[in-house]
Amino acid sequence: MENFSGLKGAFTDSNESKFFVLPVPYSTQNDWNSTANKAPEAIIEASQHFEYFDTETTTQVYLKGIYTLEPLNNLISDEKVCSSVEKKVGEILELGKFPVVLGGNRTVCIGAMRAACAKTEDITIIQFGANNSMRVNYKGSEYAPECAMYQAKKLAPLTQIGIRSMSADGKRNSDMARMFFARDIFFDQSNRWVNEVFDTLSSKNTYITIDLKVFDPSVMPSVSVPEPGGLQYFTMLKLLKQIFQQTNVVGFDVVGLCPNPYDKSPDCLAARLIYQMMTYKAVHSFELKTKS
């Protein structure tokens, strides 16, 4: 597997790089579309082909260094992937680096959230997704993707954004005051929902988990269950930028891509989103040189 963004030399030095990218190619046959295990490779491949210069911030985040770790392969169960990811993300945080986890299905995010919450006091988890993933157990596993946010809720306060699908159990287990439905976001022309999101973020620190199903299928069709009515790209970026400005984001994961060999645009969207989030982190937390 190549380095993220095709970087070489000093910009991938593990000692100097601020960002550590961890690929976790995991999915199971229980997933409706089990090709999410190919997502990290597809995202990293797509990242080879875009420009380093960010037109919004006029910066080049690669100058802060992006180190790509070896993928976590041969993970044979939900429990194993949770423990392996938790251990590795914990090690990244102990080094003072910023973890960027590429899944795989939603199970991947459980271990990353555990590590972030174990290493960070006063933290809120922010989920972007279509399904609230609040089942207690699914097909015999309490760590299945459908249970990921139920596990998150055990760790820290949880804010959920872009939701438009849930089970009856999911509704019972959810804090509806901290859930922002995609339909309400769409019809809120005054954007009151943004202030309401920040009203739920009383913690100094945040961890962000993004299931790419949060996007409308018109811009992100390559997911396991494309739910209609999702968010648009710039709606996401506008809110993410504010989160990075107003909180200390300690890490993030992006999961849920199911690559389509005949349509590379969703892979490119995922890669660009990840690079943009790194840019926001660098601009608002690190000293970042600008180049014209």
Secondary structure as UniProt FT lines:
FT   HELIX           4..6
FT   HELIX           9..12
FT   TURN            14..16
FT   STRAND          19..24
FT   TURN            29..30
FT   HELIX           34..38
FT   HELIX           39..47
FT   TURN            48..49
FT   TURN            55..58
FT   HELIX           61..64
FT   STRAND          66..68
FT   HELIX           78..94
FT   TURN            95..96
FT   STRAND          98..103
FT   HELIX           107..119
FT   STRAND          123..128
FT   TURN            139..140
FT   TURN            142..143
FT   HELIX           145..147
FT   HELIX           148..155
FT   STRAND          158..163
FT   HELIX           168..172
FT   HELIX           176..178
FT   STRAND          179..181
FT   HELIX           182..187
FT   TURN            189..190
FT   HELIX           192..199
FT   STRAND          205..211
FT   HELIX           212..214
FT   TURN            217..219
FT   HELIX           233..246
FT   STRAND          248..255
FT   TURN            261..262
FT   HELIX           265..285
//
